[in-house]
């Protein structure tokens, strides 16, 4: 995940990153799997001077791939603050 963020800082996009649905362009999600668990880092590249990490969390739901509403609400709140 750290390498995906480094690539974003360098102006590139990791193959582990994808646009986060519902938030438009410039908000991406990097996914990492380790020991059967899934972790996600949501960040934005909308700003010229910095990559802002909006939220990092462990995906615990075994049903579906959608980001839980609680996590999405937090991401939206932090994006607005940024």
N, C-alpha and C positions, 0 to 999 in steps of 0.2 A: 504494500500500500504506500509505503514511503517513496518507493521509486516512481509510482504513478503520480504522486504529488510533485516530485522533482521534475518529471517530464512536463507537467503542467506549467511549472515555473519557467521551464526552458522554452515554452511555447509549443510544445508537442502534446500528443494525446496518447496515453497508454492503451494497449490492447485490452487491459482489464477495466477500462473506464467506459461508461456509456451515459448518454444524456438521461437525466432523471425526468420521467414523464410528469407532465402537469406544471412544470416550472419554466418552460421556455428554454431558449438557447442559453448556453453559458453556465448551466448548473449540471454538474456531472456527478456520477456515483462510481467509485472504484470498489470492486468486490474482491475480497480475499478469502480463501478457504484454508482452514488449518485444523487438522485432527477432527474432521467431521463437522466443524462449526463454520459458520459464514459470518464475516465481518464486512461492514460497509463504511466507507468514508464519503460524505457528500461535501462537495466544494464548488466554488464558483470562480470562473475566470472572466467575469463580466467587467472587472475593474482593471484598468491599465497597469497599475503599479504593484498589484499583489494578487496572489491566489488566497482566497479566504476559505478555510475549512469551516463548514457550517455545523457539521455533526459527524460523530463517529460512534457506531454502535454495533452490537452483536445481533444478528438476525436470529431470533429464536423460534419463530413460527415454522412449523413443519408443513403448513398448508399454504400452497401458492407461493408466488415470488414477489407479490406486491409488498411495497414498503408499508408497514403499519401506520395507521392514521396518527397515532401519538407522535411517532417519529417525524412524519411529514409536517405536522403542525409546528413542531420545534424547528425544523429546517426553514419553513416559511417565515417564522418569527425572526430567526437569526438573519435570514436573507434581507428582510425588510430593515433590520437594524444596521446591517452592513451598508 
